[in-house]
Amino acid sequence: MADRGRVLVTGAAGGLGSAICRAFADDGREVVTADVRSGDIVTDLSDAGQVERMVEAAWPFSVLVNAAGVYPATPLLDMTAELWDRVQDINVRAPLLATVAFARRRAAAGGTGCVVNITSGAALRARPGAAHYCSSKAALEMATRACALELGPHVRVNAVSPGFIGVDSDVNPVTEEYSRAVSASPMGRPGTPDDIAQAVLWLAGDHASWVTGTILRVDGGSSTGAQLPVHWPGPTDIQKGMTA
């Protein structure tokens, strides 16, 4: 059975992070919140030293949810080393360092634990103005697999990859036009923060005790393919021949 102790959630003040915190709290778990804006631990995850201090301040805990992330819009011709590095530091380096710091303590203390990273469909599909973000999420998915490989059997490491979830965010704002363009899915409705929170809760629970290194795509089916019109309105010559 998984250790049902406390949970550390980064990015806890955001729309997804706060929903994840509520889901764990409703499940009877003690939740430690960490965010750059507010929380039990106020921390800037772009600073590697603060990542280590966050894990130390929250310890002991049995579940780590790396939900913090930034999604700036930067066309490639405007990209700088500083902008690129900040996105990688927060979206990739911080969850990796937090996972390693957690796993070291878990190994020393004994018992089991699990990590759930929040990635994105952007890991699979490039987007204009989001080269740094898409690259960071692709890297985080590989880091998830690498950590699962090295940290098992005592620490499971998985990721939830959300489709577009509309949340009001001063940190990661999007335009209405963008929201309409990316929110279409075969399910016919936009996703909600609770959809993602329930997936995280499942991955952190006993029912997923043999699941590690998995990227769970919770996107309403948007990753199945592009929703385009039929490319030709009537039967082609080859189809006519097959049915003659």
Residue pairs with C-beta under 8 A, 6 or more apart in sequence:
1 206
1 209
2 62
2 112
2 113
2 114
2 204
2 205
2 206
2 209
3 62
3 111
3 112
3 113
4 28
4 29
4 62
5 29
5 30
5 60
5 61
5 62
5 63
6 29
6 30
6 31
6 32
6 58
6 60
6 61
6 62
6 63
7 24
7 29
7 30
7 31
7 32
7 61
7 62
7 63
7 64
7 65
7 204
8 31
8 32
8 34
8 54
8 55
8 58
8 61
8 63
8 64
8 65
8 102
9 17
9 20
9 21
9 24
9 31
9 32
9 33
9 34
9 65
9 67
10 17
10 34
10 35
10 43
10 45
10 54
10 65
10 66
10 67
10 68
10 94
10 95
10 98
11 17
11 34
11 35
11 66
11 67
11 68
11 69
11 118
12 18
12 20
12 21
12 31
12 33
12 34
12 35
12 39
12 67
13 33
13 35
13 36
13 37
13 38
13 39
14 35
14 67
14 68
14 167
14 169
14 171
14 172
15 165
15 167
15 168
15 169
15 193
16 67
16 118
16 162
16 165
16 167
16 193
16 196
16 197
17 33
17 35
17 65
17 67
17 68
18 193
19 192
19 193
19 194
19 196
19 197
20 65
20 67
20 193
20 196
20 197
20 200
20 201
21 31
21 33
22 197
23 194
23 197
23 198
23 200
23 201
24 31
24 63
24 201
24 204
25 31
27 201
27 205
29 63
32 40
32 41
32 58
32 61
33 39
33 40
33 41
34 40
34 41
34 42
34 43
34 54
34 58
34 68
35 41
35 42
35 43
35 68
36 42
36 43
36 44
36 45
36 68
37 171
40 58
41 54
41 57
41 58
43 50
43 51
43 53
43 54
44 50
45 51
45 54
45 68
45 89
45 90
45 94
45 98
46 86
46 89
46 90
46 94
48 89
48 93
48 94
48 97
51 94
51 97
51 98
51 101
52 97
52 101
54 98
55 64
55 98
55 101
55 102
55 105
56 101
59 105
60 105
60 109
61 102
61 113
62 106
62 111
62 112
62 113
62 114
63 113
63 114
63 115
63 116
63 204
64 98
64 99
64 102
64 113
64 114
64 115
64 116
65 115
65 116
65 118
65 200
65 204
66 94
66 95
66 98
66 99
66 115
66 116
66 117
66 118
67 118
68 90
68 94
68 95
69 90
69 91
69 118
69 120
69 136
69 172
70 86
70 87
70 90
70 91
70 133
70 171
70 172
71 130
71 133
71 172
71 174
72 83
72 87
72 132
72 133
72 172
73 129
73 130
74 83
74 129
74 130
74 131
74 132
75 128
75 129
76 131
79 131
79 132
83 132
84 132
87 132
87 133
87 136
88 132
88 135
88 136
88 139
91 133
91 136
91 137
91 139
91 140
92 136
92 139
92 140
92 143
95 117
95 140
95 143
96 143
96 147
99 115
99 117
99 143
99 147
99 151
99 155
99 157
100 147
102 113
102 115
102 155
103 113
103 115
103 147
103 151
103 154
103 155
106 112
106 113
106 154
106 155
107 154
107 155
111 154
112 153
112 154
112 155
112 156
113 154
113 155
113 156
114 155
114 156
114 157
114 158
114 203
114 204
114 212
115 147
115 155
115 156
115 157
115 158
116 158
116 159
116 160
116 200
116 203
116 204
117 140
117 143
117 144
117 157
117 158
117 159
117 160
118 159
118 160
118 161
118 162
118 196
118 200
119 137
119 140
119 141
119 144
119 159
119 160
119 161
119 215
120 133
120 134
120 137
120 161
120 162
121 161
121 162
121 163
121 164
121 217
121 219
121 222
121 223
122 130
122 133
122 134
122 137
123 134
123 137
123 138
123 140
123 141
123 161
123 215
124 138
124 223
125 134
126 134
127 133
127 134
137 161
140 159
141 159
141 161
141 215
144 157
144 158
144 159
144 213
144 215
145 213
147 155
147 157
148 156
148 157
148 158
148 212
148 213
148 214
149 213
151 157
152 212
156 208
156 209
156 211
156 212
157 212
157 213
158 203
158 208
158 211
158 212
158 213
158 214
158 215
158 216
159 214
159 215
159 216
160 196
160 199
160 200
160 203
160 215
160 216
160 218
161 215
161 216
161 217
161 218
161 219
161 223
162 191
162 195
162 196
162 218
162 219
163 182
163 183
163 185
163 191
163 217
163 218
163 219
163 220
163 222
163 223
164 179
164 182
164 183
164 190
164 191
164 219
164 222
165 190
165 191
165 192
165 193
165 195
165 196
166 179
166 183
166 190
166 191
167 193
182 222
183 190
183 191
184 222
184 227
185 191
185 219
185 220
185 221
185 222
186 220
186 221
186 222
186 224
186 227
187 220
187 221
189 220
190 220
191 218
191 219
191 220
195 218
196 218
199 216
199 218
202 208
203 211
203 214
203 216
217 223
235 243
